[in-house]
């Protein structure tokens, strides 16, 4: 999880900073079309690496197996994974939790760039603070996620990281009160990204734990899709909320939106669904093998 996030965020940083440096009037001033065009070529090394890596051992093993019928394929890839997941106690509540856990965080992140622009920060300030400070903050948070889980256990780590992500949004309330302040933008971005990094590592680990290795592709796709829904359908309402409430009110609203996910997590924890569902997935992978999830 940590390595995946490091690679993703490093690419995001290079693309964001590189595009602005090429296109912005404060950089080379070559225009956005050329900036985005050159950024697109950054995909090529990844594509070449995938070709060089080949199809992998998993594909070679599958190629030696007897050809499956359409009905068998449908059972193994769609029906079976869904049936196994929804046979677990509390499956619907767990899906609801996955859907709403990071809503407050997603709602705030979607409106951060518009607020930075509206508060009058320059492209140089945007790159130096939001991109560079944010990048290293997220890397630090992602690296802290694993020892955080080892210290608290998965269930408690989910709750504490959720609270930290919620409280970190208050730094943006303070930034909105101060207006154009590099100091408070640095504090807000660093705090938010560190807590998001911790929360992301814990949350992705939980989603991975919910996925039975026999059905990893389908179940992880289901869970990660539910987790990403908030970023999509909250985009327009977040903009209207920021316009109606102003920036301080908007960031307070993101804190309120985060509360239902924490309440549902507490209910799931009290009922034993959080840990039990992960144990069920692990037990189904290796019959008879004990699963120790804190």
N, C-alpha and C positions, 0 to 999 in steps of 0.2 A: 504493500500500500504506500509506504513512504517513498520507495524508489519510483513508483508510478507517478505519484504527485510531483516529485522533484523534476522528473523529465517533462511532465505536462506543463508545469509552471515555468520551467526554464524556456521552453518553446514559446509560451505565452509572453514571457518577458521580452525575448528576442524579437518576436513579431511586433509587439506593441511599441517598444522603444525604437526598433528599427524603422517601422513605418512612419512614426511621428518624426524621427530624425531626418528621414528622406523627404517627407512631404511638407513639413511645417515651415513657415516663414522664418522661424527661429533656428531651424536646422539648415539643410541643403536647399529647401524651397523648391523641390523638383515636382511637386504636385502629388495629389492623393492617388491618381491613376497609376503613376509609375511606382509610388510607394507600395501600394497593394499588389501591383504586378510582380515586383521583385520579391515581396514577402511570400507570394504563392510558390516561388521556386524553392523555398525552404522545405517543402514537402518532399522534394526529390530524394534527399539522403535517406529519409525514412522508408520510402518505397524501395530504394536500392537495397537497404539493409534487410527488408522483408524478403526480397527475391534471393539474396545471398543466404539467408537463414534456411530457406527451403520450407517444405511442408511439415516437417517435424515428425517425431516418433508416433504421436497419436494418430496422425493420418495414415502412416504406414501400417499400423496395427489394424485400423479400420479397413484398409484396402484388402487385407488378407481374409477378412470375415466374409461369410456368405452374403450375397446381395439380398437386401431386405425388400419386402413388398411395401406398397404404398401404405397399407393399413398398419403394418408393423412400425414403419417410420413415424406415422402420425401418433401412434401409441407411445413410442419411446421419446419423441421430442416435444410433444404438446400435451396430450391427454394425461400421460403418466406423471410428468412433473407437476401439473396443476392439481391432479388428484392427490398426490403425495403431500403437497403443501397444505391444501385445504382440509386434509384429514387431521392436521395438528390442532390441538386445543387452542382457541383464541386466534386462529389464523386471520379472520377478518379484522379483528382489533389490531393485530400486528401490522397488517397492510395499511390500516388507517394511520397508525403511528408513523410508519415509514413515509406516508404522504405528508403529514403535517409537522414532523419533528423539526425540520429546518426551514419552515415557511418564513419565520421572522428574519432569519439570516439571509435567505434568498431574496426576500422583498427589499431588504436594505441594500444588498450588493447590486441589485438591478438599477437602483437610483443614485448610487454613489457618484458615478461619472457626471451625470447631469447636475448634481449639486456642486461638484467641484468647478464645473464650467460657470454655473450661475454665481458662485461666490467670487469669481474673477481671478482664479488661479491661471497662470500662464502655462504654455505647453512645457516649458522647461521645469516649472514647479511640479506639474503633473507627472512628468517622467521621473524626476528625482525622488518625489515622495510617494505618490500612489503606486508607481511601477517598481522602483528599486526597493524602497522601504517595505512596501507590501510584499514583494517577492521574498525577501529575506525573513520577514515576519512569518509568512506562511511556511517556509522551509523549517524554521525553528519550531513552530507549532506542530508541524507534521512529524518532526523528529521526536518531539516530546510525547506524542500520542501513545507510542508503545509502552514506555515506562509508566505513563499515566494509567494505562489499563492494567499493567502488572501491579501497580500500587493499590488501585481501588477495586479491580475486578470489572468485568465488562458492563454489568448492569449499572453499578454506581458511576462508572466512568461516563456512560451515556447521559445520566442525569446531571452530573457536575459539569460536563462539557456543554450541555444544553443551557445551563444556568449562566456559565461564563460567556457563551455566545450572545445570550440575551442581554446581559449587563454591559458587554462591550459596546453595544449600540448607543449607550448613553454618552459615550465620548463624542459621538457625532451630534448629539443634542448640544453639547458644550461648544463644539466647533461651529454649529449653526448660530449660536448666541454670539460668539466672538466674530464671526464673519471671516474675512480673509486673514487667516493666521497660519503661517507655516508651522509654528510650534504645535498648535493644536491639531492640525492636519496630520503631522507626523505621529503624534501620540495616538490619535484616533485610528489611523490606518494600521500602525504597528500593533495596537491592542486588538483590533478586530481581526487582523490576519493571523496573529498567534493563536487566538482562541478558535478561529475557524479551522486552522490547521489541526489543532488537537481534536476538535469535534469531527472533522472530516475523516481523520484516521480511525477514530473510534467507531464512527457510523459505518464506514465502508467495511471495517472488520466485522461489525455486527451483521451487515448484509451478506458478507461472505460466509459467515457462520450459519446463517439461515439457509444457505443454498446447499442442498444435498449434492455431493460429488457425482452421484449417478445422473443428476439432472442439472448440472451447474449452469450450462448456457441458458436454458429456458428460465430457471428460477431466478438467477441473478439478473437476467434481462427484465423479468417481471418486477423485481424489487427496485432495481435502479431506475426503471421507467417511472414507477410510482414516486420515487424520491425526487425525480426531475420535473414532475408535473408543476410544482409550485413556481419554478422559475419561468414557466411558460404562461400559465393563466393568471399570475399575479402581476405581470408586466404592465398591462393597461390600468388595472385598478390602482397600482402603486403610483403611477403618474398622476391620476386624478386625486389621490389622497394627498400627495405632496403639494399639488396646486391648492387644494381646499384647506389644508391644515398648516401649510408653511413647513419649512424644513425641521424646526424643533418638534412640532406636533407630529410630523411624519415619522421621525425616528422614535418618538415615544410610542407611536402606534406599532412599529415593528417589534417593540418589546412586549406589547400586549398580545400581538399575534403569536409570539413564541410560547405563551403560557399554556394553551391547550395541549400542545405536544408534550410538555413536561408533566401536566396533570395525567394525560393518558399513559405516559411511561410509568408514572407512579402506580397507577391502577394495574397495569400489566405486571409490574414488578411484584406488587402485593399478591396478585393472583398466581404468580409463578410462571406466567406465560413467556416472559423475556428469555429466561435461561432454559426453560423446558423445551421451547421450540428449537433452540440451537442444539441442545442435547439430542433431540429427536432426529435432527438432520445428521448429526455425527454418528449416532447409533445405527441409523439405516444404511450408512455407507459401509460399515464393517460390523456385521451382525455379531453380537456377543462381546464387542469391545467396549469397555467403559469410556465414558466421555466426561472429562473434568472441565467444566466451564464455571469460573468463579461467579 
